[in-house]
Amino acid sequence: MDTQQVSAPSRAPSSGVVHINIRLTDGYSIISNRLSQHRDMSLLAIGLGTHIQSLPAGRRIGVKALAAIFPESEARIAAALRELEHHGFLRRIRERVRGGRVATRTESYNHPEAAARRAIPRLVRVPEPEPEPGPVPVPEPAPVPLPVPVPASEPLVVREPAPAPAPAPRLVPSPAAPKPPPPPLPFPRRPSAPLFDEAARLLAGLQVSAPLFALSEVDVERLTPGGAAWLERGVRPDAVRVALTDDPPVPLRHPAKLVRHRLIALLPPPVPAAVPVVPLQNCDDCDRAFRSPVPGCCGQCRDVRAYADDEPCPLGV
């Protein structure tokens, strides 16, 4: 009777990616997972960083040189180079070459953290020299303690506790002391005759909706600057009338004093100044619109110019 052969279970995962790797002997590059699996960079930046890592030293990696190889635009390639530079995989160094010209040298890093740690100088601790052996000291004999004379008994002295300090006197102003001056009434920043006239009509008409707030002509004239300050700050007359006459005390003996107090204590903040609008400009290179106070190039075209191939740009890995 034949024995049934049981095959071993496959080690390949049931779902997801399956790697079919073939041993390579030439034409390959070793890329760190810090670049290939970076979570904060775009796929374009990761792919471009992988391509730069595979290039030999001295190859140009400017925007125009890369755009001539890949289908992406110069703006997207410049943005990807800026991502690699932001995360430490690229570093651009400007140095002076022969003839007094300034060239840009680009360095590519496969492990930015390790390169940063290697750049920090380490302090080497020098061991201290051991002392030379000398003569062995001979221990001296311990001194013999002498008997201490016992003092004669002294009379017990009982000290009385110190008296508690007297409490500090409370500083209460006398009734005859002068009172501090009242806070000043608010005043409009840009006074005008129409503004004062509208504030005077508002204060004189308080008694129409609130009969308890019957103000005299002198009170209206004295309180008009405060009402004008409220109207200048964008408060509607109905809102000013409600804020000044709502929930008065009972009995109301001095309506003018209450109105003055509320004009000072409830003054709203001034209206914030309007934010200036940045005008639109046309880019000198791509003719696209962008916001800037002065004409020039947009941000993408500035990146393209920063990585241009006009100057020598050797790659140092």
Summary of the structure (lengths in Angstrom):
residues: 317
radius of gyration: 43.8
end to end distance: 67.5
largest distance: 126.6
contacts: 598
relative contact order: 0.13
helix: 33%
strand: 7%
